[in-house]
């Protein structure tokens, strides 16, 4: 079948909401951009374990420690789901992980910020996982089947992540003056980087147009960002705290909150590897990968032994 007909039939499936599966014909560019996005998403989950694990040994109670351990473990599982989904497009996990560890592959800018106080655990759960949920609920309807299905399971766990973060901040917001100040400080530091999670503004988004046509994305970066601002601007009232944006104001005409300009220079600088913790995060990932080499070797040796036993029998 001529390539034009294949492409036409492919777009027809997309337009008719038929999921694209691993064995289906797909344009190489569709395969490439899904591999890019899904592997980066997986990298984000795995690197995202680092800022929070920093507080597991310093959690203020056994309950908070148990909750945080569960959340960090969830993120690791999300990474495995997503690497498995990305592998169905033909790129092996080793390659993807090498690309992360060498600094070639991107992961979400948000994880290159430090977690300075316990209140950061609440701000990360509420804001970072809150932003991730908005994006991931949309991705439950992405056109590539394995990615959409991985998202359904991940979103169920994300909701717990966001709730536990908000609840932790709620406790602090009702606490001593020092706890209130710690809560507000964490919100001040995590608000703008959370807005950056949705990507560059639509006018600078290199992938969005095509990703919208292929229904990889259902909403643009700015649309999702606006949904997030509208949601958090209401939720923060329950905390009695303020968002660090003097331009945040309800716009009755637009029925949305207007908000201030994001520092795009900071965004691109962090994406390019110059954020506060980029080096620390990659060093930690490389250290874990190198220290885990014996586990991979043992698993391969065991599989070989099992295979030889079966062939000898
Ligand atoms: N951090 C790092 N890079 C980013 C970025 C960010 N916050 N936002 C965009 N970029 C990169 C893009 O990857 C792209 O570069 P590339 O072409 O080399 O990959 C470039 O900036 C231009 O951005 P685009 O808008 O054109 O890119 P996309 O169309 O891919 O949109 C996105 C960006 C909305 C983040 C999209 O990739 C996406 O939806 N990804 C899946 C969700 C995801 O990865 N979330 C990250 C957080 S996961 C998380 O928080 C887990 C939770 O459990 C804690």
Boltz pocket constraint, residues with backbone or C-beta under 6 A from the ligand:
constraints:
  - pocket:
      binder: B
      contacts: [[A, 36], [A, 37], [A, 40], [A, 41], [A, 42], [A, 44], [A, 45], [A, 48], [A, 75], [A, 78], [A, 106], [A, 107], [A, 108], [A, 109], [A, 110], [A, 128], [A, 129], [A, 132], [A, 135], [A, 158], [A, 196], [A, 197], [A, 198], [A, 199], [A, 200], [A, 204], [A, 205], [A, 206], [A, 207], [A, 208], [A, 211], [A, 221], [A, 271]]
      max_distance: 6.0
